[in-house]
Amino acid sequence: MSSLFLRNLDEHQQLMTRLHTLEPLVLAAGHRLATVLSGGGKIMFCGNGGSAADSQHLASELTGRFIKDRRPLAGLALTTDSSALTCIGNDYSFDDVFVRQVQGLGRAGDALIGISTSGNSGNVLKAVEAAKAMGIFTLGLLGRDGGKLGALCDASIVVPHAVTARIQEAHLLIGHTLCGLIEAEMGLGQ
């Protein structure tokens, strides 16, 4: 069993060294998200499974705090309202669970971060399409080759790997970096 840990660790380290090329994309995304929040907008997150958990995690870093003790920032995970998810899923379809929330809660000037390790999650695709039509900045936090979301989002950060677990590990690093960039750019905290 220890060899599994070491294999995973080696795979993780190899991927992390390949992510240096994403720095300009991450910096640009952090700047854009700070601009959204500075302008009174909010950042919405959506994704399925582990990406739903990442959505909740990153939204809470904004409304709570990340590193600095500062005012709460407008972060909203569209993955957390079980009544909305089950109502929309039952009355419409699972593909509509995020798009209906974006249409009801989103406004021009907001941002939507769609997290998908494949880049092809149907409900995230629909949410991004609606957000773009509403004047909401869309950022894809994606894996593999970016899938359909890669070309659809206003900006995409694609982790070039085939293993979902490694992609999710990189997404968390990138998400934490975005939170740190937002705090730094907005001059928040002590």
LODO-832449 format. One record per residue (C-alpha): residue in three letters; y, z, x. Coordinates in pm, 1 decimal. Example, Ala and Ser with C-alpha at 12.3 -4.5 7.8 and 13.67 -1.06 7.14 Angstrom:
! LODO-832449
{"Ala", {-450.0, 780.0, 1230.0}}
{"Ser", {-106.0, 714.0, 1367.0}}
This chain:
! LODO-832449
{"Met", {0.0, 0.0, 0.0}}
{"Ser", {241.3, 62.3, 287.7}}
{"Ser", {213.3, -307.4, 378.7}}
{"Leu", {354.7, -394.9, 34.0}}
{"Phe", {659.9, -181.7, 104.8}}
{"Leu", {707.5, -343.5, 444.9}}
{"Arg", {662.4, -695.5, 302.1}}
{"Asn", {918.3, -621.2, 31.7}}
{"Leu", {1156.6, -472.7, 286.0}}
{"Asp", {1121.7, -775.7, 514.8}}
{"Glu", {1176.3, -1015.6, 224.6}}
{"His", {1481.0, -816.0, 112.8}}
{"Gln", {1632.1, -812.4, 462.6}}
{"Gln", {1574.9, -1185.1, 511.9}}
{"Leu", {1751.1, -1260.1, 183.0}}
{"Met", {2042.8, -1028.0, 257.8}}
{"Thr", {2116.1, -1207.8, 585.4}}
{"Arg", {2132.5, -1539.1, 393.9}}
{"Leu", {2396.4, -1403.3, 154.8}}
{"His", {2680.0, -1421.7, 410.0}}
{"Thr", {2754.5, -1770.8, 279.1}}
{"Leu", {2841.6, -1623.6, -62.9}}
{"Glu", {3137.2, -1423.6, 70.2}}
{"Pro", {3410.8, -1671.9, -36.1}}
{"Leu", {3265.1, -1690.8, -388.1}}
{"Val", {3240.6, -1312.5, -418.8}}
{"Leu", {3596.4, -1261.3, -289.9}}
{"Ala", {3734.6, -1522.6, -530.7}}
{"Ala", {3544.5, -1369.4, -822.4}}
{"Gly", {3666.3, -1019.2, -736.0}}
{"His", {4025.5, -1146.3, -727.4}}
{"Arg", {3986.7, -1322.1, -1063.4}}
{"Leu", {3830.0, -1016.5, -1228.1}}
{"Ala", {4107.0, -790.1, -1096.3}}
{"Thr", {4359.2, -1036.1, -1241.8}}
{"Val", {4183.5, -1019.6, -1579.8}}
{"Leu", {4196.8, -638.6, -1583.0}}
{"Ser", {4556.0, -626.0, -1453.4}}
{"Gly", {4657.5, -855.7, -1737.5}}
{"Gly", {4513.1, -624.1, -2002.2}}
{"Gly", {4183.9, -808.5, -2045.6}}
{"Lys", {3832.2, -674.1, -2040.9}}
{"Ile", {3516.1, -771.3, -1858.6}}
{"Met", {3208.6, -819.7, -2076.0}}
{"Phe", {2857.1, -836.0, -1930.3}}
{"Cys", {2534.0, -976.9, -2071.1}}
{"Gly", {2178.7, -1041.9, -1955.4}}
{"Asn", {1817.3, -975.1, -2046.2}}
{"Gly", {1565.5, -723.2, -1912.4}}
{"Gly", {1667.1, -608.9, -1564.9}}
{"Ser", {1986.3, -811.0, -1600.2}}
{"Ala", {2065.7, -611.6, -1916.3}}
{"Ala", {2028.6, -294.9, -1710.5}}
{"Asp", {2256.5, -443.6, -1442.9}}
{"Ser", {2509.0, -526.2, -1716.2}}
{"Gln", {2515.0, -163.4, -1827.4}}
{"His", {2528.5, -35.7, -1471.8}}
{"Leu", {2823.4, -253.2, -1370.5}}
{"Ala", {3018.1, -194.0, -1692.9}}
{"Ser", {2981.2, 180.6, -1637.8}}
{"Glu", {3115.6, 146.8, -1281.7}}
{"Leu", {3434.7, 14.6, -1443.7}}
{"Thr", {3472.1, 257.7, -1732.7}}
{"Gly", {3361.7, 554.5, -1523.1}}
{"Arg", {3442.8, 512.5, -1161.0}}
{"Phe", {3293.7, 328.9, -871.0}}
{"Ile", {3419.6, 476.8, -544.8}}
{"Lys", {3769.0, 595.5, -620.4}}
{"Asp", {3886.7, 846.9, -875.7}}
{"Arg", {4100.6, 624.8, -1093.5}}
{"Arg", {4179.6, 535.9, -1451.2}}
{"Pro", {3900.3, 377.9, -1655.2}}
{"Leu", {3883.6, 0.1, -1658.8}}
{"Ala", {3778.7, -216.1, -1953.5}}
{"Gly", {3411.8, -297.5, -1894.4}}
{"Leu", {3173.4, -363.2, -2181.2}}
{"Ala", {2799.1, -429.2, -2170.2}}
{"Leu", {2697.9, -644.7, -2467.2}}
{"Thr", {2341.7, -522.7, -2411.6}}
{"Thr", {2382.7, -165.4, -2534.6}}
{"Asp", {2451.6, -167.7, -2908.7}}
{"Ser", {2100.6, -157.2, -3053.5}}
{"Ser", {2226.9, -196.1, -3410.4}}
{"Ala", {2423.2, -510.4, -3323.4}}
{"Leu", {2135.5, -653.7, -3117.8}}
{"Thr", {1874.9, -595.3, -3388.0}}
{"Cys", {2100.4, -700.4, -3676.6}}
{"Ile", {2206.9, -1023.4, -3507.1}}
{"Gly", {1855.3, -1090.9, -3379.3}}
{"Asn", {1709.2, -1038.8, -3726.6}}
{"Asp", {1976.5, -1211.9, -3934.0}}
{"Tyr", {2039.8, -1501.3, -3693.6}}
{"Ser", {1821.2, -1524.7, -3382.5}}
{"Phe", {1771.1, -1365.4, -3043.8}}
{"Asp", {1968.5, -1654.0, -2893.6}}
{"Asp", {2272.7, -1527.0, -3089.0}}
{"Val", {2272.9, -1159.1, -2983.5}}
{"Phe", {2548.2, -1207.4, -2722.2}}
{"Val", {2743.8, -1500.2, -2865.9}}
{"Arg", {2822.4, -1314.0, -3189.7}}
{"Gln", {2954.3, -1018.3, -2990.7}}
{"Val", {3163.7, -1242.8, -2765.5}}
{"Gln", {3311.9, -1410.7, -3072.7}}
{"Gly", {3385.7, -1077.1, -3237.9}}
{"Leu", {3506.1, -877.3, -2938.3}}
{"Gly", {3631.8, -1131.0, -2685.8}}
{"Arg", {3984.8, -1262.7, -2650.3}}
{"Ala", {4149.8, -1526.8, -2435.1}}
{"Gly", {4225.6, -1366.2, -2100.2}}
{"Asp", {3902.8, -1164.8, -2091.9}}
{"Ala", {3605.6, -1233.6, -1864.2}}
{"Leu", {3234.1, -1266.0, -1937.3}}
{"Ile", {2978.6, -1211.2, -1663.0}}
{"Gly", {2645.7, -1368.1, -1755.5}}
{"Ile", {2360.8, -1232.6, -1545.3}}
{"Ser", {2041.7, -1437.9, -1530.0}}
{"Thr", {1787.0, -1456.9, -1249.9}}
{"Ser", {1673.1, -1800.4, -1373.2}}
{"Gly", {2013.8, -1928.1, -1483.0}}
{"Asn", {1852.3, -2052.5, -1803.0}}
{"Ser", {1860.1, -1759.5, -2049.2}}
{"Gly", {1931.6, -1914.5, -2388.3}}
{"Asn", {2132.5, -1624.0, -2527.4}}
{"Val", {2346.9, -1604.2, -2212.7}}
{"Leu", {2404.8, -1982.1, -2223.9}}
{"Lys", {2530.6, -1959.3, -2583.4}}
{"Ala", {2759.4, -1667.5, -2497.8}}
{"Val", {2908.7, -1853.9, -2200.9}}
{"Glu", {2965.3, -2168.7, -2408.7}}
{"Ala", {3150.0, -1968.5, -2675.0}}
{"Ala", {3349.8, -1773.1, -2418.7}}
{"Lys", {3470.2, -2090.2, -2248.1}}
{"Ala", {3580.3, -2232.8, -2584.3}}
{"Met", {3778.6, -1912.3, -2645.5}}
{"Gly", {3965.8, -1918.3, -2312.3}}
{"Ile", {3752.6, -1645.0, -2157.6}}
{"Phe", {3679.2, -1673.8, -1783.9}}
{"Thr", {3303.9, -1703.2, -1726.3}}
{"Leu", {3122.4, -1588.9, -1414.5}}
{"Gly", {2752.3, -1646.8, -1362.9}}
{"Leu", {2558.9, -1399.7, -1150.3}}
{"Leu", {2249.6, -1613.1, -1108.6}}
{"Gly", {1934.5, -1675.8, -908.0}}
{"Arg", {1708.2, -1953.5, -786.4}}
{"Asp", {1912.2, -2278.2, -809.8}}
{"Gly", {2158.4, -2145.8, -1069.6}}
{"Gly", {1985.4, -2318.2, -1359.7}}
{"Lys", {2192.0, -2454.8, -1648.4}}
{"Leu", {2440.0, -2167.2, -1620.4}}
{"Gly", {2529.0, -2264.8, -1264.0}}
{"Ala", {2717.4, -2573.1, -1375.9}}
{"Leu", {2837.1, -2429.0, -1707.4}}
{"Cys", {3021.0, -2117.7, -1583.3}}
{"Asp", {3376.9, -2134.5, -1449.8}}
{"Ala", {3243.3, -1972.6, -1131.7}}
{"Ser", {2887.0, -1900.9, -1022.9}}
{"Ile", {2738.2, -1678.5, -756.5}}
{"Val", {2380.6, -1792.7, -701.8}}
{"Val", {2126.9, -1588.0, -507.4}}
{"Pro", {1900.0, -1854.8, -355.5}}
{"His", {1560.3, -1692.9, -395.3}}
{"Ala", {1257.4, -1737.2, -619.6}}
{"Val", {1146.7, -1373.3, -656.0}}
{"Thr", {1313.4, -1198.9, -950.0}}
{"Ala", {1307.2, -854.6, -786.3}}
{"Arg", {1487.0, -979.3, -474.0}}
{"Ile", {1744.6, -1163.5, -687.5}}
{"Gln", {1811.6, -845.2, -885.5}}
{"Glu", {1853.7, -644.2, -566.1}}
{"Ala", {2111.3, -894.8, -445.7}}
{"His", {2284.4, -898.1, -785.8}}
{"Leu", {2337.4, -523.7, -760.9}}
{"Leu", {2488.3, -555.9, -413.1}}
{"Ile", {2717.8, -834.5, -533.6}}
{"Gly", {2809.3, -641.1, -849.7}}
{"His", {2896.3, -330.7, -649.6}}
{"Thr", {3103.6, -544.8, -414.7}}
{"Leu", {3292.2, -691.2, -711.1}}
{"Cys", {3367.4, -338.1, -836.7}}
{"Gly", {3496.0, -239.1, -492.6}}
{"Leu", {3710.1, -552.1, -470.0}}
{"Ile", {3859.0, -481.8, -813.3}}
{"Glu", {3952.4, -126.6, -712.8}}
{"Ala", {4101.8, -242.3, -383.5}}
{"Glu", {4295.3, -533.9, -529.7}}
{"Met", {4435.7, -325.7, -814.8}}
{"Gly", {4536.0, -46.9, -573.7}}
{"Leu", {4349.6, 210.6, -779.4}}
{"Gly", {4235.6, 554.2, -684.5}}
{"Gln", {4314.0, 807.0, -421.2}}
